[in-house]
Amino acid sequence: MQNIDPQMVANNMMPSMPVHPGTLLKEEIEYRGISQKQLAQQMGVSYSVLNEILNGKRPVSIEYALYLEAVLGIDAQLWIQMQADYNLQVAKSDSKINRHLLEIRKMVAAF
């Protein structure tokens, strides 16, 4: 397996675009025939905050993940993990963070 780009190995591949958990949540409630307004009411939260989550403008917090679990029956851990994966992928594609990581790695390699 010489000269194989590690990014091209299936287990190391990342989606080309990060997928916010709100996108998947929006698909789930559409599939179930639940409106955003209904879901917000069932969760006891603001429609505007829920809408921001569904549109990827706000993260799924632990609190909201627990509310989603109560209403939809989908484990809160799944929502939290999807948000963490999204955050990690966004951070890994951030050029400022990558430059800083390169500096850190160079400094550590010098020791």
PETAWO-V713852 format. One line per field, one symbol per residue. phi: phi as a letter, one per 20 degrees, with the letter a starting at -180 (. if undefined). burial: # if it has 24 or more other ideal C-beta (glycine too) atoms within 12 Angstrom, else .. A space follows every 50 residues. Layout:
phi->???
burial->???
This chain:
phi->.fldfgfefgfdfdgfcfdfgffffgfffffemdeffffgffemcfgfff ffffemebfeffgfffffffedmdgggfffffffffgfffffeeffffff ffffffffffe
burial->.................#.###.###.##......#..##..#.#...## ..##.#..###..##.##..##.#.#..##.##..#.............. ...........
